[in-house]
Amino acid sequence: MPKMKSHRGAKKRFSVTGSGKVKFKHAHLRHCLEQKQTTTKRGLRKTGIMKECDAKVVRKMILAN
């Protein structure tokens, strides 16, 4: 059996914290920023923590060696 390869697209978009949670960057902060509220843009700047049901799949894609 060949080695499992990590998903390169997922590796660029997600990262795993020390406790095993998956971090991601929020979307909708690239264009049309004049129309969005300041509080919305401020919230989108922060990194998000993925829910565990989705994080299992992402963790498997990232950590495959």
VENHUFEN-V41651 format. One record per residue. N is the residue number from 1. RES is the residue in one letter. PHI is phi in degrees with one decimal (* if undefined). PSI is psi in whole degrees, -180 to 180 (NA if undefined). OMEGA is omega in whole degrees, -180 to 180 (* if undefined). Layout:
N:RES:PHI:PSI:OMEGA
N:RES:PHI:PSI:OMEGA
This chain:
1:M:*:132:175
2:P:-74.5:164:179
3:K:-69.2:151:174
4:M:-75.3:135:178
5:K:-97.2:146:176
6:S:-77.8:151:179
7:H:-78.9:112:-172
8:R:-68.1:-33:178
9:G:-67.3:-39:179
10:A:-70.5:-35:-179
11:K:-65.6:-30:179
12:K:-79.2:-24:-173
13:R:-100.1:-24:-175
14:F:-124.9:155:173
15:S:-140.9:154:-177
16:V:-105.3:133:179
17:T:-80.0:177:180
18:G:-65.7:-30:179
19:S:-87.0:0:176
20:G:96.7:2:178
21:K:-79.5:156:-178
22:V:-104.0:125:178
23:K:-100.0:150:176
24:F:-147.3:162:177
25:K:-97.4:139:-179
26:H:-70.4:153:178
27:A:-91.1:-179:174
28:H:70.1:31:180
29:L:-126.3:28:-176
30:R:-107.0:-36:-178
31:H:-149.3:171:-176
32:C:57.5:43:-175
33:L:-81.6:-17:179
34:E:-68.9:-29:-176
35:Q:-84.1:-20:-176
36:K:-83.5:148:179
37:Q:-68.2:152:-180
38:T:-63.5:-38:180
39:T:-67.3:-34:177
40:T:-65.2:-46:-179
41:K:-65.1:-36:179
42:R:-65.3:-39:179
43:G:-70.1:-32:-179
44:L:-75.1:-17:179
45:R:-68.9:-29:-177
46:K:-74.9:153:175
47:T:-78.8:148:180
48:G:-102.1:157:174
49:I:-106.6:124:-176
50:M:-74.6:147:176
51:K:-68.0:151:-170
52:E:-64.7:-33:-179
53:C:-65.3:-35:177
54:D:-85.5:-29:-175
55:A:-67.8:-29:180
56:K:-60.4:-43:-179
57:V:-67.8:-44:-178
58:V:-65.6:-42:-179
59:R:-62.1:-37:178
60:K:-67.7:-38:179
61:M:-68.5:-38:-176
62:I:-76.6:-46:-169
63:L:-91.5:9:178
64:A:-68.9:123:-179
65:N:-108.3:NA:*
